[in-house]
Amino acid sequence: MQALTKRSKQVDRRPMTAMEKMYLPSIIKGMGITFSHLFKKKPTINYPEQQRPFSAVFRGVQILNRDEEGRERCTACGLCAVACPAEAITMEAAERQPGEENLYREEKYAAKYEINMLRCIFCGFCEEACPKDAIYLTQTFTPANYGREGFIYKKEDLLIPNPVTQPEEYAKAKGTIGKDIK
């Protein structure tokens, strides 16, 4: 029977020589590889002091965006939660009350918005599904935590700072997005 591929190799079944039985050539070869790594550039970086560059398409932690007047963009339409394949997003909608026009853009807003970061797979479908450009994936890591409760990000954790009351923090958060905020 003929083989389907040409990847098969004949196994050498001849007995080992005296040098091969001592394994000395193999040990010397292994030590040569080890010593060659001593003179190469170290691939490790000191993380808090140095940060490695990310690609332009890196997807990190999500944020909820605001408009230029500081109002929340999210209208609680639920498209991001429906688009999420891991079902990591949960939200509850509420209606805007009279006098809250400076807080929310539309009549409806997200009273509760949570992302379970233990379930999130950072696919970016939530960002693509949002018609109001309210959710973005930033260029930052998900920070480490000791408990499961710390990985459930609430609306207060996800909201970008208000550009009217906190312009410096807003500019800093806007610079980490990697995309233009509309």
C-alpha positions in Angstrom: 0.0 0.0 0.0 1.3 3.4 -0.9 1.5 6.3 1.6 -0.8 9.3 1.1 1.8 11.8 2.1 5.6 12.0 1.8 6.1 12.9 5.4 6.9 9.5 6.7 10.6 8.8 7.6 12.4 5.5 7.9 13.5 4.8 11.4 17.1 4.0 11.9 17.3 0.7 13.8 21.0 0.2 14.0 22.6 -0.3 17.4 24.0 2.8 19.2 27.8 3.4 19.2 29.8 3.8 22.4 29.8 7.6 22.1 26.0 7.6 21.6 25.5 5.4 24.6 27.4 8.0 26.8 25.1 10.8 25.6 28.1 13.1 25.7 27.5 14.7 22.3 23.9 15.4 23.1 24.8 16.9 26.4 27.4 19.2 24.8 24.9 20.2 22.1 22.3 21.1 24.8 24.8 23.1 26.9 25.8 25.0 23.7 22.2 26.0 23.2 21.9 27.1 26.8 25.1 29.2 26.7 24.0 30.8 23.5 20.9 32.1 25.2 23.0 33.9 27.9 24.2 36.4 25.3 20.9 37.1 23.6 18.6 40.1 24.4 16.2 39.3 27.3 12.5 39.0 26.1 11.2 39.9 29.6 10.1 43.4 30.4 9.7 45.1 33.8 5.9 45.6 33.6 5.0 48.4 35.8 7.9 50.5 34.7 7.9 49.5 31.0 4.9 48.6 28.9 5.1 46.7 25.7 3.6 48.1 22.6 0.3 46.7 21.4 -1.0 46.3 17.9 -3.6 48.8 16.6 -6.3 46.1 16.7 -5.7 45.0 20.3 -9.0 44.7 22.2 -8.9 45.3 25.9 -11.4 46.4 28.6 -14.7 47.9 27.5 -15.8 51.5 28.4 -19.1 53.3 28.1 -18.7 56.5 26.2 -20.2 59.9 26.7 -20.9 62.8 24.3 -19.1 66.2 24.4 -21.7 67.5 26.8 -21.1 64.7 29.3 -24.3 62.8 28.7 -24.3 59.0 28.5 -24.6 57.7 25.0 -26.1 54.3 25.9 -29.8 54.0 25.2 -30.2 50.5 26.6 -31.3 49.1 23.3 -29.8 45.7 24.2 -28.1 45.1 20.9 -24.7 44.6 22.6 -26.1 42.0 25.0 -27.8 40.2 22.1 -24.6 40.3 20.0 -22.4 39.0 22.8 -21.7 35.3 22.1 -20.6 34.7 25.7 -23.7 36.4 27.2 -21.4 38.5 29.4 -23.5 41.7 29.2 -26.6 42.3 31.3 -28.6 45.6 31.3 -31.9 47.0 32.6 -33.5 50.0 30.9 -35.2 52.9 32.6 -36.9 56.1 31.3 -35.4 59.5 31.8 -37.2 61.7 34.3 -37.9 65.4 33.8 -34.8 67.4 34.8 -32.4 64.6 33.8 -31.8 65.9 30.2 -28.2 66.8 31.1 -27.5 63.2 32.1 -28.9 61.1 29.2 -29.2 61.8 25.5 -32.3 59.8 24.8 -35.6 59.2 26.7 -34.3 55.7 27.6 -31.1 54.9 29.4 -29.3 52.0 31.0 -30.2 52.0 34.7 -28.1 48.9 35.2 -25.3 47.9 32.9 -22.9 45.0 33.9 -20.2 43.1 32.1 -18.9 39.9 33.5 -15.2 40.0 32.6 -14.8 36.3 33.5 -17.1 35.4 30.6 -16.1 38.1 28.1 -14.0 36.8 25.2 -13.1 40.3 23.9 -14.5 39.6 20.5 -15.7 43.2 19.8 -19.2 42.2 18.7 -20.7 44.5 21.4 -18.7 47.4 19.9 -19.9 46.6 16.3 -23.5 46.1 17.3 -23.9 49.4 19.2 -25.8 52.0 17.0 -24.9 54.9 19.3 -21.2 54.3 19.6 -21.6 53.9 23.3 -19.3 51.0 24.0 -15.6 50.8 23.0 -12.8 48.3 23.7 -9.8 50.2 25.0 -6.1 49.5 24.8 -5.8 48.5 28.5 -5.6 45.1 30.2 -8.2 43.7 32.5 -6.7 44.2 36.0 -6.1 41.3 38.2 -8.4 40.7 41.2 -8.8 38.3 44.1 -12.5 37.6 44.1 -15.1 36.8 41.4 -17.1 39.9 42.4 -14.3 42.2 41.3 -14.6 40.9 37.7 -18.2 42.0 37.3 -17.9 45.6 36.1 -20.9 47.8 36.8 -21.9 50.9 34.9 -20.0 53.2 37.3 -16.8 51.2 36.5 -17.3 51.3 32.8 -18.3 55.0 32.3 -15.7 57.3 30.8 -15.1 60.4 32.9 -17.3 63.4 32.3 -15.7 65.9 29.8 -17.4 68.9 31.4 -16.5 68.2 35.1 -13.3 66.2 34.6 -11.6 67.3 31.3 -8.1 65.9 32.2 -9.4 62.4 33.0 -11.6 62.5 29.9 -8.7 63.4 27.7 -6.6 60.6 29.2 -9.3 58.0 28.7 -9.9 59.3 25.2 -6.2 58.7 24.4 -6.3 55.1 25.4 -9.2 54.2 23.2 -7.3 53.9 19.9 -10.3 55.2 17.9 -11.9 58.6 17.6 -14.7 59.3 20.0 -17.7 60.8 18.2 
